[in-house]
Amino acid sequence: ERVSVSAGVVLNATIVPFDAYSRNGELQVYVRNTGFRSARFTLSALCEPDIAPLLAKPVSMFAQAEVLIKFEVLAETTIGTKHLCSVTLADALGRAVSTVQ
C-alpha cells in the first residue's frame, strides 16, 4: 500500500480552564498540513503535572488544510496547578514533524 506523506505543523495548543477532578477539561490543538498532498498524521500530547494520559489521535488532512483537534483532559489532583502540555504531530511514517509546548 502506498503511503502519502506531507509536511505539517502544530499551530497552537491550549488547555481550556476547568475544575480539578472534572472531565470538563479540554486541550484544543490547531494543526495544519503545510504540504501539497492529502496525508494522514498522528497527534499526541503529554500534559503535566497530574493530568491523566491522553490517547494519540489520527488526523487526516487535505493539502493546506487546518484542523482543530480536541482532547478530553482529566486532572488527577484538587490543587490548582498550572498545566503544561507537549504536543507532537507525526507524519504517516511516524516521524515527528512539529512539536510545541
C-alpha positions in Angstrom: 0.0 0.0 0.0 1.2 3.5 -0.9 1.6 6.0 2.0 1.1 9.7 1.4 3.5 11.8 3.5 3.2 15.5 3.8 4.7 18.3 6.0 2.6 19.6 8.9 2.8 22.0 11.8 1.1 22.4 15.2 -0.2 26.0 15.2 -1.4 26.3 18.7 -2.3 24.2 21.8 -4.4 25.5 24.7 -5.9 23.9 27.8 -9.3 25.4 28.4 -9.6 26.2 32.2 -11.5 23.6 34.2 -12.2 22.4 37.7 -10.0 19.7 39.3 -11.3 16.1 39.2 -13.7 17.1 36.5 -13.9 15.7 33.0 -14.7 19.1 31.6 -11.1 19.9 30.7 -10.2 20.2 27.1 -6.9 20.5 25.2 -7.6 22.3 21.9 -4.9 21.8 19.2 -4.8 23.5 15.8 -2.8 21.7 13.2 -2.1 22.4 9.5 -1.0 20.2 6.6 1.6 22.6 5.1 2.3 20.2 2.2 0.8 19.9 -1.2 -0.9 16.5 -0.9 -3.5 15.0 1.4 -2.0 12.9 4.2 -2.5 11.2 7.5 -0.9 12.3 10.7 -0.9 11.3 14.4 -1.3 13.9 17.1 -0.1 13.1 20.6 0.0 15.1 23.8 1.7 14.8 27.2 0.4 17.1 29.9 1.9 17.6 33.3 1.6 17.7 36.2 -1.2 15.4 37.4 -3.0 15.0 34.1 -4.3 11.6 33.1 -2.6 10.2 30.0 -4.1 11.3 26.7 -4.5 8.8 23.8 -2.9 9.9 20.5 -5.4 10.7 17.7 -5.2 10.0 14.0 -5.7 13.1 11.8 -6.4 13.1 8.0 -5.9 16.5 6.3 -6.2 17.7 2.7 -3.3 19.7 1.4 -3.0 23.2 3.1 -5.9 22.3 5.4 -6.2 23.4 9.0 -8.0 21.3 11.6 -9.0 21.7 15.3 -8.4 18.5 17.4 -9.8 18.3 20.9 -8.6 16.0 23.7 -10.5 15.4 26.9 -8.4 16.4 29.9 -8.8 15.0 33.4 -6.8 16.5 36.3 -5.8 13.9 39.0 -5.4 16.4 41.8 -7.6 19.0 43.6 -4.8 21.5 43.8 -5.0 24.5 41.5 -2.0 24.0 39.3 -0.7 25.4 36.0 -0.5 22.6 33.5 1.9 22.4 30.6 1.5 20.2 27.5 3.9 19.0 24.9 2.1 18.3 21.6 3.6 16.4 18.7 2.4 16.0 15.2 3.9 12.9 13.4 3.6 12.0 9.7 2.3 8.8 8.3 5.7 7.2 8.7 5.8 8.1 12.5 8.4 10.9 12.1 7.8 13.9 14.3 7.2 16.9 12.0 6.2 19.5 14.6 6.3 19.8 18.4 5.1 22.7 20.7 4.9 23.2 24.4 
